[in-house]
Amino acid sequence: MNFFIKTSIILLLTLQGQWTFGQDIILKKKITPQEQVYIQEVFQKIAVDDQLYRNYISKGTLDETIAAQIDSVYNTHGILEGIKYEKSLNLELPKATVDSLWRLQHGLDLANHFILRGVFETYGWIPESVVEECNYVQSLLLVHPPGHWDVRTFLLDYGSLLKKEVIAGRMPARAYASFYDNIKVKILQEPQLYGTNQQFDAKTKSILPPQIADLESANKARADLGLPSLQVGEYRLLGE
């Protein structure tokens, strides 16, 4: 998995655990030991498939040695140095190759979403105690909707489904808010609603607070999920 993506997800999961609507997690359906093993195996496969072709596209190379060196810089020196090193290589795949890789990746994304949707419908949001080190997979896959899907429809559909999971106490409120904000800013290129995700600024090569359209609306949305209000320094307003 791309180091930058994995690091972001780990940070997100650390924050997620702080905010839930209940102390006890009640699954829609009890998970047997056999089902737990199967779910773990499925999540491990999804984790690999989600990055299988996306990793080549993001790095701009099919060379495994170069890709490994990029990951090594991320691992050794951190996100900012990794991004700087990756950009310094100025790698770029031919458009035909990129288009072909995206077709393959979108096929995997579609299959993964069918699987994940079935998991949600059967068990609800899966807690970390069940999927262990693959806990990040649910959050990661939710920001990679299949390429031919309408993103606004996807956000409306999954937003409604997952908000019920928050209310039921299965999904951490922060995980839901971060999913919603990720779709808004990274795909729709709009301001975040909840202000949960810091953003990388390519010009200054620095990490900036999340950008929101309106503080009052953001804090009302956060309050509805049980999240604390944004404080000075924790957000940027659109246009600033």
C-alpha positions in Angstrom: 0.0 0.0 0.0 1.1 3.6 -0.7 2.8 4.7 2.5 1.1 8.2 2.4 -2.3 6.6 2.2 -1.6 4.1 4.9 -0.2 6.7 7.2 -3.3 8.9 6.7 -5.6 6.0 7.4 -3.7 5.0 10.6 -3.9 8.6 11.8 -7.6 8.7 11.0 -8.3 5.4 12.9 -6.4 6.8 15.9 -8.7 9.7 16.0 -11.8 7.7 15.2 -11.6 5.7 18.4 -12.2 8.8 20.5 -15.7 9.5 19.4 -18.6 7.0 19.3 -22.2 7.2 20.2 -22.0 4.3 22.7 -19.7 2.1 24.8 -20.9 -1.3 23.5 -20.8 -2.3 19.9 -23.9 -4.3 18.9 -23.5 -6.0 15.5 -26.6 -6.6 13.3 -25.6 -10.3 13.3 -23.3 -12.2 15.6 -20.1 -13.1 14.0 -19.0 -16.7 14.5 -15.3 -17.6 14.7 -15.5 -19.1 11.2 -17.1 -15.9 9.9 -14.4 -13.8 11.6 -11.6 -15.7 9.9 -13.4 -15.3 6.5 -14.0 -11.6 7.0 -10.3 -11.1 7.9 -9.2 -12.9 4.8 -11.6 -10.9 2.7 -10.4 -7.6 4.1 -6.8 -8.6 3.6 -7.5 -9.3 -0.1 -9.4 -6.0 -0.5 -6.4 -4.2 1.0 -4.1 -5.6 -1.7 -6.6 -5.2 -4.6 -7.4 -1.6 -3.6 -3.8 -0.6 -4.3 -2.9 -3.1 -7.0 -2.9 -0.8 -10.0 -3.5 2.5 -8.1 0.0 2.3 -6.7 1.6 2.2 -10.2 -0.5 5.1 -11.3 0.3 7.3 -8.3 4.0 6.6 -8.5 4.1 7.0 -12.3 6.2 3.8 -12.8 5.8 0.1 -13.3 9.3 -0.5 -12.0 9.1 -2.3 -8.7 12.6 -1.3 -7.7 11.8 2.4 -8.1 8.5 2.0 -6.3 10.2 0.3 -3.4 12.7 3.1 -3.2 9.9 5.7 -3.0 8.2 3.7 -0.2 11.6 3.5 1.6 11.9 7.3 1.6 8.4 7.6 3.0 9.1 5.0 5.7 12.5 6.4 6.7 12.0 10.2 6.4 8.2 10.8 6.6 5.4 12.0 4.4 6.8 15.5 3.4 10.2 14.1 2.4 8.6 11.2 0.6 6.4 13.6 -1.4 9.4 15.8 -2.2 11.5 12.8 -3.3 8.7 11.3 -5.4 8.1 14.6 -7.2 11.8 15.0 -7.8 11.8 11.8 -9.9 9.3 13.4 -12.3 7.9 10.0 -13.3 5.0 9.7 -15.6 3.4 6.7 -17.4 2.1 7.0 -20.9 -1.6 7.9 -21.1 -2.5 4.7 -22.7 -0.9 2.7 -19.9 -2.6 4.9 -17.2 -6.0 4.4 -18.9 -5.5 0.7 -19.0 -4.4 0.5 -15.4 -7.5 2.6 -14.3 -9.8 0.2 -16.2 -8.3 -2.7 -14.3 -8.4 -0.8 -11.0 -12.0 0.3 -11.5 -13.0 -3.3 -12.0 -11.4 -4.3 -8.7 -13.0 -1.3 -7.0 -16.5 -2.4 -8.2 -16.0 -6.0 -7.0 -14.7 -4.7 -3.6 -17.6 -2.4 -3.1 -20.1 -5.2 -3.8 -18.3 -7.3 -1.1 -18.1 -4.4 1.4 -21.8 -3.4 0.9 -22.8 -7.0 1.6 -20.7 -6.9 4.8 -22.4 -3.7 5.9 -25.9 -5.0 5.1 -25.2 -8.2 7.0 -23.2 -7.1 10.0 -23.0 -3.4 10.0 -19.7 -1.5 10.4 -17.1 -4.1 11.4 -15.2 -3.2 14.7 -11.4 -3.4 15.0 -11.6 -6.4 17.3 -12.9 -8.5 14.4 -10.7 -7.3 11.5 -7.6 -6.4 13.6 -4.8 -4.9 11.5 -7.1 -4.5 8.4 -9.4 -2.2 10.3 -8.4 0.6 7.9 -9.8 -1.2 4.9 -13.4 0.0 5.4 -12.4 3.7 5.6 -9.9 3.4 2.7 -12.4 1.7 0.3 -15.1 4.3 1.0 -12.9 7.0 -0.6 -12.4 4.9 -3.7 -15.9 4.5 -5.3 -15.9 2.7 -8.7 -14.9 5.1 -11.5 -18.2 5.0 -13.4 -20.4 5.7 -10.3 -22.0 9.1 -9.8 -20.1 10.4 -6.8 -22.9 12.6 -5.4 -25.3 9.6 -5.6 -22.6 7.5 -3.9 -22.2 10.0 -1.1 -25.9 10.3 -0.6 -26.4 6.5 -0.6 -23.5 5.6 1.7 -24.0 8.7 3.8 -27.5 7.5 4.7 -26.4 3.9 5.3 -23.4 4.8 7.4 -25.1 7.5 9.5 -27.4 4.7 10.8 -24.3 2.8 11.8 -23.1 5.8 13.8 -26.4 6.1 15.5 -26.4 2.4 16.3 -23.0 2.8 17.9 -21.2 0.5 15.5 -19.3 3.2 13.4 -17.2 5.8 15.1 -18.7 9.3 14.5 -15.3 10.6 13.4 -14.9 7.8 10.8 -18.2 8.8 9.3 -17.3 12.5 9.3 -13.9 11.8 7.7 -15.5 9.6 5.0 -17.9 12.4 4.1 -15.2 15.1 4.1 -12.8 13.0 2.0 -15.4 12.6 -0.7 -16.2 16.3 -0.6 -12.7 17.6 -0.8 -10.7 14.9 -2.7 -13.2 13.9 -5.3 -15.8 16.6 -5.6 -13.2 19.3 -4.8 -15.5 21.1 -2.4 -15.1 22.4 1.1 -15.4 19.9 3.9 -18.6 19.8 5.9 -17.2 18.5 9.3 -13.6 19.8 9.0 -12.0 16.5 10.0 -9.1 16.1 7.4 -6.0 18.1 7.2 -5.0 19.0 3.6 -1.6 18.9 1.9 -0.7 22.2 0.1 1.5 21.6 -2.9 2.6 25.2 -3.1 4.0 25.4 0.4 4.6 21.7 0.8 2.9 21.8 4.2 0.0 20.3 6.0 -2.9 22.8 6.5 -6.0 22.7 8.6 -9.2 21.5 6.9 -11.1 24.0 4.7 -14.8 24.6 5.4 -17.4 26.9 3.9 -19.0 28.1 7.1 -18.1 27.6 10.8 -21.6 27.6 12.1 -22.8 24.9 9.6 -19.7 22.8 10.3 -20.1 23.0 14.1 -23.8 22.2 13.8 -23.1 19.1 11.7 -20.4 18.1 14.2 -22.7 18.5 17.1 -25.3 16.2 15.4 -22.7 13.5 15.4 -21.5 14.2 18.9 -18.2 15.7 17.8 -16.8 18.8 19.6 -16.9 22.2 17.9 -14.0 23.4 15.8 -11.6 25.8 17.6 -9.5 28.6 16.2 -6.5 27.1 14.3 -8.4 23.9 13.6 -10.0 25.1 10.3 -9.7 27.4 7.4 -12.7 29.2 5.8 -13.2 29.1 2.1 -11.5 32.0 0.4 -8.9 32.5 3.1 
